[in-house]
Amino acid sequence: MLKLAILAYSSVLFAKVVTSAAIALSLTAPENVSQPVLKSFVSFSIEFSSFPDFAGNLSHPNNFSYNLLKNLGDLQGSNPIIRVGGNTQDYATFNATQKEQLIGTVNANRSRDYPTTISIGPSYFDSYSTWPNISYIHGFNLGKNGSIGHDTLVDTVPLVCKALASPDGKSPKLAAWQLGNEPDLFKTSAQGPVRPSWWNETDYVQEWLNKTRSVIRALVMENCPEVVEQGKFSFYAPSFAGTSNSLNLIKTWDQGIDADHDIGFVDSHNYIGGAEQPGVTLQGTLMNHSSTVASVAKHLNESRILRSQGVTQPYILGETNSLYNQGKPGLSNSFGAALWGVDFNLHCAANNIRRVHMHQGTNYRYASWQPIQTVNESIGTKTPYYGNVAVARFLGNEGGRAENVTVSEIDLSESESGASIYHSAYAAYLDGRLARLAVIQMQAYNYSSPSSPGSSQRPVERFSFQLGNDQTGTAAAVKSITAEQLIANGSDAITGVTFGGYSFNYELDEGRPVMLKNISAAEDVQIQQGGVFLVDVPWSSAVVLNFAY
């Protein structure tokens, strides 16, 4: 049985172990297993105006950010892909004589979190050279119409080509392109509409095709032909927010957005709720499997319709996080949000959303890390990053081999509490064989609230699993199981998080993994007769189990 004697949390008593009936686990991938996840499933989207903060520049690279990215690359076998975009990509204009990377003006009436008047200079693109072995999606401005929008495209495409070219010209750092962020909100944006009310799918597609054909494609052929020659000229599109009825993704496809066959990934965006929406809570919105399932359902429906129409490109989430408007303090920066991130990402993976870019920005409440010191935030690793670590560990593909990991969601209906909205489980199959199991317990345990239920004793849920017999042999084929725990003092904690006994805090080793002396590392799990094993998971925690053969 998994031991839970974790010394750092010795002030918290564990109680109320609930036993479930044994849940069968197949040693080989079942029929409902997902398609293989893409390399770099754990990826990021970084706000265009924040990118220089996250990456630094040639003279002062942000090594802290790179350490955190490299941690994830080491775990999942491929480095995260960075999408540079967001709302501010459609505010950015170019000034060829500007020495500063970015000059931005914040208008609090439009947004308190990022500038809505932005000018970038040639040195902005230096930030693409600070992180070794990282590839990028650059977001071009579609929001600006007229000569200023055209000139910005014409002036910046060559600079992106140069910045993302490799020294040998054979392996550019470019993963894909993006033109426009959430154009389905252009008519209704809270920061100010940039298209007329009659602008529809036909108008959008025509504008898309005109600009990708007459500007981007022509300039790419002239300035970085190797991108086209190597088949890397592709777009993330249409990058819709999907929260309004302004433009419809399926209709956009029907209108011929992929007429030139240059869309490499069907890109949609997702937020489970809004920071200022009434009724948004940690337990009811984030730490709630039913809420996650409902949030992802729209994307699964779109993906099914597109596949039925012969669209074969992978469906991905190019921008997502917990609560739009950059998250809410006490929710998006809590340990509960890290657990939500694990459940959300693994539910996506199990249902053929094949890559997820978690959105980041300077001072954002839902950020995985704060890249620089500001008057609002201290530099440091934030709680949601530990959720990224757990997902990368669970989906790791050994040796970086491409696309050999599939995921299945486990039916927990036979557990003591039934198909609860407060727990979930997933199995990862490496080359068709059971490699890992993730169990997420999302009952809120608020250690800082003395009046909360169970505040003196932290409840534990016990899960019983049985390794099934199949064509790979009996349960005896599994020689050992080890477990790594994702845990903090409670769901409302914003510090003191560990995964497998490791901390990734900035203060310890600038984000590199550090094993804490007073924390249990990976624990052995006893396999009982008949292939049964037990896993005890405290409320507001998760565990990743690793199977050895």
N, C-alpha and C positions, 0 to 999 in steps of 0.2 A: 504494500500500500504506500502511496505517496506520503512522505512525511511532511508535516506542516509546522514543525518547530523552527520558526524563523525568528532569530534572536532580535533583529531590529524591531520587531513588532511584538516583543514579549509583554508589553503593557496591555496588549489586546488579547482577551481570552477568547478561544474558539469553542463553540458549543453547537448543539442541535445538529448533529450529523444525520442526514436523511439518506436512506438507502433506496436505490432504485433496482428494478428488475434488470437483468443483464441485457445490454443492447448489443446486437450482433454487429461485428465489423468484418467486412470481407477483406481478405488479403490481396485480392486483385480488384481492379477498377470495376465498379458496378455499372449497370446499364445507364443510370442517371448521372454518370460522371460528366464533368464539363469538357469542353474543348480545351486543348492545352492553353495555359496562360501565355501571354507574350513575354519575351525577355523584358526585364526592367518593369515588371508589373507595378512595383512600388516606385512611383515617379512623382514629380512635383510640378506644380505650376507656380511661378513666381510673378507677382505683380510687376508690370513693366517699370513703374516708377521706383520700385524697391530693388530691382535687380542689381544696381551698383552697390547697394548696401550689403546684399547677400554675397555677391561675388568679389567685391573689391575692384581694384584696378591693377595694372601691371606692376606698379611700384609698391602697392600695398594689397596683395591678394588676401581674401578672407579665408584663412586656413581653417578657422573654426568650422565654417560652413562645409568646407571640403572634407574635413574629418568626419562629419556627420553623414555626408553623402557616401563616403568611402565605406563607412561601417555597414551601410545598407547594401552597397554593392558586394562587399565581402560575404554577407549573409545570403543574398538571393542569387549570387553568381553573375550579376550584371549591374552596372551602375544605374542609378535613377536617370531618366531622361528629363531634362528641364525645359518646360514650356515657359517662355518669357512673354507674358501677355496679361490679359485682364482688362478691366475697364479703362485703365490709363493708356493702353496701347492705342486706343481710339481718340485720345486727347493729344498725343505726342506729335509735334511737328519738328522739322529739322532745320538747323541753322549751321551752315558750313563754316562760319567764322567763330562760332562759340567755343571757348576753351573748356568750359565746365562740361562734365558728362551730362548733367541734367539740371535744368533750372525749372522748378515747379512752384506754383502758387496755389495755396490751399484756400478755397472759398468754403467756409463752414456752412453756408446755406446750401451748398451742393453736396459736400462730403467733408467730414472732419478727419477722415482717415487717410486720404491721399490727395495729391494736387489734381486739379481739373484743368489747369492751364499749364502746359508742359512744352518745353523746348529742349531737344537733345542736340549735342554736338558730335563731331566725329569720334571723340574719345569715349563716348558711351559704349562703343563696340569693343573697347579694350577689355571690358568685363567678360567677354567670351573667351579670353585667353588665360584666365587665372586658375581654372580647375582642370587638371590633366584627365584625359580619358572620359570626359563627359560630353554627351551630345545634346543638341538643343532643337527646339522649335521656336523660330522667331515670329512674333506677332506683328504684322503690318497694320497700319491705320486704314480702316475702311470708313470710319465715322466721318472724317473730314471730306467734304465734297469740294468741287471747284479746283482752282489752280493750286491752292495750298496743299490739298490732298494729293493731287497728281504729282506736284513737285517733291513732296515728301517721299512718295513711293520711288520716283525716279532717282532721287539722291541717296536713298538708304539701301536699295537692293544691292548695288555694287559693294557697299561697305559691309553688308551682311555676308555676301559672298567671300569677301576678303577675310573677314573675321572668322568664318567657319570653315575655311579651307585648311587642309592639312599641309605640312611642309612638302610631302611627297606627291600631293594631289590625288592620292589614291583612296584615302579614307577620310573624307570631310567630316567635320564635327556636326554637320547638319543632319537632323533626324527627319524633319519635315518643315513645311511652311504653314503659316496661318494668316488669313486675311480677314480681319474684323473679329471683334469679340462680342458675342451675344447680339447679333444684328436683329434678332426677333424682338429686342427691347428698344431698338432705335426710335420707334414712334412714341414710346411711352416712358422713356428713361426718367428716373427721378432727378438725374443730373441735367436734364433738359433734352427734349426730343431733337433728333438730328435728321429725321426723315418725315415727310408729310403723312397725314393720316391715311391716304389712299395707297401708300406703298405696300405692295403685296409680294407673294412668292415669285411671281413672274418678273416683277421689277427687280427684286433682289438677285435672282439668278442671272438676269441680263447684265446687271452691274458687276456681279461676280465674274462672269465670263469675259466681259470687256476688260476689266482690270487685270485679271490673271493672264489673258491672252496678249493684250497690247502693251502691258507694262512689265509685269513680273517675268513672264516666260521669255520675252525678248531680251530683257536685261540679264536674266540668268544665262541664256545662251551666249551672250556676249562676255559676261564677267566670270562665270564659273561653269563652263560647259561640262566639266567632269561630273557635276551634280546630275545632269541629264544623262550623260553617258553611263553612269553607274546606276541608273534607275532610282535615284534619290530625289527626283523632282516630284514631290507629292505633298498634299495638303491634309491637315486636320480640318474637317469641315462637316457641317456648317457651324459648329460651335454655338449652338442655341442654348439659351438659359432654360427654355422649356417651361417657364412659369407663367406664361400668358398665352392667349390665343392669337397673338399678333401674326406670327408666321408659324407654319406647320412643317416639321421636318420631313414627313412623308410627302407632302405636296411639293416641297422644295426639290426632293429627289425626282418626283414625277415631272417637274418642270425642266429637268435636264441639267442640274447643277454639275453632274459628272459627265457632261457631254464630251469633254476632252480626256476622260479616263485618267485624271491626275489626282483624284482624291484617294489617298492611301488608307485613311481611317475615318469611319463615321464617328464624329466627335460630338458629344452632347455634354452638358453641364448639369450638376445636381447639388442642391442643398436641401437638407432634410426639413428645414424650417428657417424662420427669420429671427434675428436677435431681438427684435422688438415686437414680435408677434404675441398676442395675448395667449396665455395658457402654455407657453413653452417652458418645460421643466426638464431637469436632468433625468429623472426616472421616467416620466411620461413621454419624452421626445427622443432623447439620445439613448439612454440605457433601456431600450425597449425594442425587442426583436421585431415585433409586429409593425412598429413605426418604420423601422428600416426596410422591411419587406414592402410596405406600401410605397415608400419613397422610391424604391428601385423598380417597382412594377411597371411604371410608364416606360422606362428604358427597355425593359424586356419585351414589352408589347411592340415598341418601335422596331426593335431588332428582329423580332419574328416576322413582322410585316415586310421589312426590307428583304430579309432572306427569301420570303415567298415570292418576291418580285425579282429575284435573281441578283440582288446586291450581295457581294461576297466579301467586301472589306470588313475587317474586324471592327466591332462596335466598342468604343472606349469612352471613358469619362475624362475629358481633357482639362476639366476644372471642377473641383468639388471640395467640400469640407462640411463642417457641422451646420452652422447657422449663418446665413448670408448677412450682409452688413458687417462682415469681419468678425463675427462671433460675439458672444456675451460673456462678461466676466462672471466667474463662479460656475459657469456651465462649460463653455468651449475650452477653457484652460484647465479643467479639472481632470482628475484621473478617470472619472466616469466617461469623459469624452475620449480618452485613450481606449477604453473598452469598447465604446461605440465604434471607434475607428477600426478596431480589429473585426468586429462583427460585420460592419458595413463592407469593408474591403473583401472579406472572405465570402460574404453572401454574393457580392458582385462576381468574384472569381468562379464560384460554384455555378453561376448562372450565365456564363459566357460573355460577361463584360470583361474584356481581356487585358485591359491596362487601366490604371487609375492614377490621375495626377492630383495630389492633394495641394490645394491652393495655399500660398504663403504671402506674407507681406510684413513690412516693418511696422511694429507695434500692433499687429493684428492679434485679436484675442484668441483665435483658434490656431495660431502659428505653432509649428513643431519646434521652432527655435527663433530666438531674437538675435539677429546677426550682428548688431552693433549696440553700443550704449546710447540711449536717448534720454530726454527728460521724462519720458513716459514709461520706459521699460529698461530693465537691466539686461545686458547681454547674457545669454544662457540657453541651455537646453530646456525646452518646455515639456510638460507632461505628455501631450499628444505624440511626441517623437517616440516614446516607448511603445505606443501602439504600432507605429511604422516598423519598429524593430521586430516586434512579434510577428507581424505579417510577413516581413522579409525572411525571417527565420523559417516560418511555416512553409513558404513557397519556394525555398531555396532549391536551385537546380545545380547539382553537384558539378563542379568544374566549369560552370557557365555554359553548359550545353543548352542549345536553343530548344525551347518549347517542348519540354518533356515532362512537365508537371500538370496534372489534372486534379480537379477538386470536386468532392461530393459533399453535399450537406447531409448531416446525420439526423435521422428521425429520432427525437428524444421523447416521443409520446409515451414510451413505456417507463419513463422515469417517474418517481414518486409524485411529482407535481404536474405530470403530464406535459403536453406540448406548450410549455410556459413561454410567455412573452419575455421572461427574464433570464433565459439561458438559451444557448445554441451550441452546436458542435459541428466540426468539419473534418473531413479526412483528405489528406493530400497523397496522391499516388505518383511515384517517380518511375517512369518507364513502365507504368501499369501495375506496380506493386506498392502496397501500403507503406508509406514512409513516415507520415506524421499524423497526429490527431490534435486538434485544438478544441478546448472546451472553455466557453466564456460564461461566467456567472454574473448577471447584471442586476441582481437585487441590490438596491442602494444601501450601503452601510456608511452612514455619515458620522465619522468618529468625532467630529468637532461639535456635534450637537448632543448635549447630555440627555435631552428629552426624546431623542429619536429611538425607535424600537431597536432593541438589541445593542444599545450603545455600550453596555458594560461587557457583553459577550458577543463576539462576532460569529454569526451563524455560518455553518459549513454545509454545503450540499455534496453528498457522496454519489458518484456515478459508477455504475458497474458495467463493464464492457466484456464481451466475449469474442475472442478471435475465431472467426469462422473457418470451416473447412471448404476449400475450393481447389481449383486445378493446380495451384502452386504447392499444395500439400496441406498438412494439418497445422493447427496452431503451434505445434512444436517447431515449425520453421522459424518462428520469432525467437531469437536467442536472448534478447534483453530489451527493456524499455527504460528510457530515462525521461524525466520531466523537468521542464524549465517554467518557472512561475513568473507571471506578470502581476505585480502586487504593489500596493501602497497602503498607508494607514487607513484609507477609506475612499469612497467614491468622490468625496469633496476635497481630497488632498490635491495640492498643486505643487508639492515638492515630495522628495523622499521616495521616488518610484525606482523600482529595479526590475530587470528582466534576467532570469537565470542567475541572479546574484550580482549582476553587473549594473554599474551606474555609467551614464554617458554625460555626466555633468561637465559643464565648461570649467568649473573651478578645480576639478580633479586633474584632468589631463586634456583640457581644451577639446572635450567631446569624444575622445578616444575611450574605448571600453576599459573600465577599471573594476576588478572584482573586489567587492567590499568584504572586509574580514568578518563582520558580524552578521552576514547574510548567508543563508544556505544556497549553494550553487545547484547545478543539476542533480536531481535525486533519482535513485534507482526505484523502479516500480516493480513490485513482486508479481510475477505471473503465477496464478494458482492452477491447480489441476483442472484440465479441460479448457485451458486458455482464457480463464476469467481473470481480470485485473480490476482493481478499484482505484478511483481517483477522487480525492477530497479537494473540493474547490471552495474556499471561503467566499462569502458574499462580496461582490465588487472586486473580482479578480479573474484571472484567466490562466490557463496552463497549456503549454505546447509539449506534446509527448513525441519522442523520437524512437522509431523501431529499428532494431539491428537484426540482421539475419545471419 
